[in-house]
């Protein structure tokens, strides 16, 4: 199954490439600053990675929300903002809280 990462692709096209070009331009102005080149590229790659993780998690959550199989067993209660600490940085995303149809007091995040 392939999911299109519209927001991540847009970020890549609109922001990432421009920022990498700026990092390269700064390096060519002063080639002795290799560390700044490395840190600049690394920072932008981390931001791109965080965007991809966020969008992937939210797409998976949306699949649960729309799933006919889920609708047989769970009600949608609400969406909540969450944070996930990763090696790329903190990922802020939304996930859905569901309740079981057989016992509305029993709550679960299917994304977990």
Secondary structure, 3 states (H helix, E strand, C coil): CCCCCHHHHHHHHHHHHHHHHHHHHHHHHCCCCHHHHHHHHHHHHHHHHHHHHHHHHHHHHHHHHHCHHHHHHEEEEEEEEEEEEECCEEEEEEEEEEEECCCCCCEECCCC
